[in-house]
Amino acid sequence: MSKALQTFYCCPGVSTKNKSKVGLIAVRNIPPNTKVLERPHYHGHWCYTEELHEKLNVETTTLCTLQDLYRNKKLFMQDSNRRYTFVPTIPLHEFHGEMFLNQSKKNANVVSKKDGYFSIKEIKVGEELLVL
């Protein structure tokens, strides 16, 4: 079996926690302390927000829509002064499983660590992965 299939633990699906959201659903049983997701590596650059609006003829509402679409705040995010915006090189390539991880304080079964996301207890097929 290929390494990719050996580490394929989940796929996007309807969230069991919130039916109006997408979540990551286990496609096989996952033992505790298993790395279920890598941390994404974002490719892009910081731009002056003002220039971005001028160059792309993008309004503030469009930028807010992009920020909402990507939701992980690393893409199209702005610095604290809103002077710079991070723009991914190819936005579509920046969809990562991390974007579909929903949070839960009570029922969390995944924890974020420096080198990825790991299961903290056994996760059964069909269960949603929920990060602490």
C-alpha contacts under 8 A as a table, 3 or more apart, distances in Angstrom:
res1	aa1	res2	aa2	distance
1	M	5	L	6.69
1	M	6	Q	6.87
2	S	5	L	5.43
2	S	6	Q	6.39
3	K	6	Q	4.93
3	K	7	T	6.35
4	A	7	T	5.42
4	A	8	F	6.22
5	L	8	F	5.05
7	T	36	V	7.30
8	F	27	V	7.91
8	F	36	V	7.79
9	Y	26	A	5.72
9	Y	27	V	5.62
9	Y	28	R	5.99
9	Y	29	N	7.81
9	Y	30	I	6.99
9	Y	36	V	6.23
10	C	24	L	5.92
10	C	25	I	5.19
10	C	26	A	4.25
10	C	27	V	5.01
10	C	28	R	7.41
10	C	36	V	7.72
11	C	24	L	5.35
11	C	25	I	5.50
11	C	26	A	6.73
11	C	27	V	6.84
11	C	97	G	7.96
12	P	22	V	6.42
12	P	23	G	5.56
12	P	24	L	4.55
12	P	25	I	6.08
12	P	97	G	7.67
12	P	100	F	6.87
13	G	22	V	5.57
13	G	23	G	5.49
13	G	24	L	6.01
13	G	25	I	6.05
14	V	19	K	6.09
14	V	20	S	7.48
14	V	21	K	6.30
14	V	22	V	4.85
14	V	23	G	5.81
15	S	18	N	5.31
15	S	19	K	5.30
15	S	20	S	7.28
15	S	21	K	5.53
15	S	22	V	5.04
15	S	23	G	4.41
15	S	24	L	7.24
15	S	25	I	7.71
15	S	128	E	6.72
16	T	19	K	6.04
16	T	23	G	7.59
16	T	127	E	7.78
16	T	128	E	6.35
17	K	128	E	7.83
18	N	21	K	5.63
19	K	22	V	7.72
22	V	100	F	5.96
23	G	100	F	4.89
23	G	101	L	5.69
23	G	102	N	6.15
23	G	128	E	6.53
23	G	129	L	7.30
24	L	97	G	7.37
24	L	100	F	5.87
24	L	101	L	5.94
24	L	102	N	7.93
24	L	128	E	5.59
24	L	129	L	5.51
24	L	130	L	7.98
25	I	125	V	7.68
25	I	126	G	5.67
25	I	127	E	5.62
25	I	128	E	4.35
25	I	129	L	5.99
26	A	29	N	6.95
26	A	30	I	7.57
26	A	123	I	7.18
26	A	124	K	6.78
26	A	125	V	5.00
26	A	126	G	5.18
26	A	127	E	5.56
26	A	128	E	6.17
26	A	129	L	6.80
27	V	125	V	5.23
27	V	126	G	6.24
28	R	124	K	6.66
28	R	125	V	4.56
28	R	126	G	7.63
29	N	122	E	7.26
29	N	123	I	5.71
29	N	124	K	4.54
29	N	125	V	5.05
30	I	34	T	6.87
30	I	119	S	7.39
30	I	122	E	5.66
30	I	123	I	5.01
30	I	124	K	6.46
30	I	125	V	7.86
31	P	34	T	6.07
31	P	119	S	7.20
31	P	121	K	6.72
31	P	122	E	4.68
31	P	123	I	6.61
32	P	118	F	7.86
32	P	119	S	5.17
32	P	120	I	5.13
32	P	121	K	4.34
32	P	122	E	4.92
32	P	123	I	7.65
33	N	118	F	5.60
33	N	119	S	4.98
33	N	120	I	5.53
33	N	121	K	7.10
34	T	118	F	5.24
34	T	119	S	5.31
34	T	120	I	7.91
35	K	38	E	7.48
35	K	116	G	6.62
35	K	117	Y	5.73
35	K	118	F	4.36
35	K	119	S	6.62
36	V	116	G	7.63
36	V	117	Y	5.76
36	V	118	F	5.58
36	V	119	S	6.81
37	L	97	G	7.11
37	L	98	E	7.42
37	L	116	G	5.67
37	L	117	Y	5.08
37	L	118	F	7.21
38	E	115	D	6.82
38	E	116	G	4.46
38	E	117	Y	6.43
39	R	98	E	7.60
39	R	114	K	7.86
39	R	115	D	6.29
39	R	116	G	4.72
39	R	117	Y	7.22
40	P	96	H	6.65
40	P	98	E	7.67
42	Y	74	K	7.84
42	Y	88	P	7.05
42	Y	94	E	6.77
43	H	88	P	5.59
43	H	89	T	5.79
43	H	90	I	7.84
43	H	94	E	7.96
44	G	86	F	6.88
44	G	87	V	5.48
44	G	88	P	3.95
44	G	89	T	4.47
44	G	90	I	7.78
45	H	86	F	5.63
45	H	87	V	5.59
45	H	88	P	6.53
45	H	89	T	7.36
46	W	84	Y	5.99
46	W	85	T	5.44
46	W	86	F	4.35
46	W	87	V	6.15
47	C	51	E	7.21
47	C	52	L	6.58
47	C	84	Y	5.29
47	C	85	T	5.36
47	C	86	F	6.35
47	C	87	V	7.02
48	Y	51	E	5.28
48	Y	52	L	6.20
48	Y	83	R	5.70
48	Y	84	Y	4.48
48	Y	85	T	6.36
49	T	52	L	4.97
49	T	53	H	6.38
49	T	78	Q	7.97
49	T	82	R	6.92
49	T	83	R	5.35
49	T	84	Y	4.90
49	T	85	T	5.43
50	E	53	H	5.30
50	E	54	E	6.44
50	E	83	R	7.19
51	E	54	E	4.95
51	E	55	K	5.86
52	L	55	K	5.25
52	L	56	L	5.91
52	L	57	N	7.64
52	L	58	V	7.08
53	H	56	L	5.63
53	H	57	N	5.22
53	H	58	V	4.56
53	H	59	E	6.12
53	H	60	T	7.63
54	E	57	N	5.10
54	E	58	V	6.93
55	K	58	V	7.74
58	V	62	T	6.05
58	V	63	L	6.93
59	E	62	T	5.26
59	E	63	L	6.58
60	T	63	L	5.13
60	T	64	C	6.20
61	T	64	C	4.97
61	T	65	T	6.11
62	T	65	T	4.98
62	T	66	L	6.29
63	L	66	L	5.08
63	L	67	Q	6.18
63	L	76	F	7.20
64	C	67	Q	4.98
64	C	68	D	6.10
65	T	68	D	5.05
65	T	69	L	6.07
66	L	69	L	4.97
66	L	70	Y	6.26
66	L	76	F	6.66
67	Q	70	Y	5.38
67	Q	71	R	5.77
67	Q	73	K	6.69
67	Q	75	L	6.83
67	Q	76	F	5.44
67	Q	77	M	6.48
68	D	71	R	4.86
70	Y	73	K	6.99
70	Y	75	L	6.42
70	Y	76	F	7.83
70	Y	95	F	7.57
70	Y	99	M	7.31
71	R	75	L	7.91
71	R	99	M	6.91
72	N	75	L	6.78
72	N	98	E	7.92
72	N	99	M	5.92
73	K	76	F	6.86
73	K	77	M	5.09
74	K	77	M	5.51
74	K	86	F	7.19
75	L	86	F	5.82
75	L	87	V	6.18
75	L	88	P	6.29
76	F	85	T	5.63
76	F	86	F	4.86
76	F	87	V	5.27
76	F	88	P	7.38
77	M	85	T	5.48
77	M	86	F	5.52
77	M	87	V	7.96
78	Q	81	N	7.64
78	Q	82	R	5.13
78	Q	83	R	7.11
78	Q	84	Y	5.52
78	Q	85	T	4.36
78	Q	86	F	6.47
79	D	82	R	5.11
79	D	83	R	6.53
79	D	84	Y	5.72
79	D	85	T	6.71
80	S	83	R	7.90
81	N	84	Y	7.74
82	R	85	T	7.13
87	V	91	P	7.86
88	P	91	P	5.23
88	P	94	E	7.33
90	I	93	H	5.63
90	I	94	E	7.07
91	P	94	E	5.33
91	P	95	F	7.59
92	L	95	F	6.08
95	F	99	M	6.97
96	H	99	M	5.66
96	H	100	F	7.71
97	G	100	F	5.49
97	G	101	L	6.86
98	E	101	L	5.34
101	L	129	L	6.61
101	L	130	L	6.09
101	L	131	V	6.44
102	N	129	L	7.41
102	N	130	L	5.29
102	N	131	V	6.21
103	Q	108	A	7.07
103	Q	130	L	5.26
103	Q	131	V	4.76
103	Q	132	L	5.87
104	S	107	N	5.58
104	S	108	A	5.08
104	S	130	L	5.80
104	S	131	V	6.07
104	S	132	L	5.61
105	K	108	A	5.86
105	K	132	L	5.56
107	N	130	L	7.00
108	A	111	V	7.67
108	A	129	L	7.48
108	A	130	L	4.78
108	A	131	V	5.19
108	A	132	L	4.97
109	N	119	S	5.65
109	N	120	I	5.29
109	N	121	K	5.76
109	N	122	E	7.68
109	N	123	I	7.07
109	N	129	L	6.22
109	N	130	L	5.56
109	N	131	V	6.27
109	N	132	L	7.22
110	V	117	Y	6.42
110	V	118	F	5.38
110	V	119	S	4.31
110	V	120	I	5.43
110	V	121	K	7.73
110	V	129	L	6.36
110	V	130	L	5.74
110	V	131	V	4.60
110	V	132	L	6.32
111	V	117	Y	5.64
111	V	118	F	5.43
111	V	119	S	6.39
111	V	120	I	6.53
111	V	131	V	5.41
111	V	132	L	5.53
112	S	116	G	6.19
112	S	117	Y	4.62
112	S	118	F	6.58
112	S	131	V	7.08
112	S	132	L	7.55
113	K	116	G	5.36
113	K	117	Y	5.88
113	K	118	F	7.27
119	S	122	E	7.09
119	S	123	I	7.50
123	I	127	E	6.45
123	I	129	L	7.72
124	K	127	E	5.65
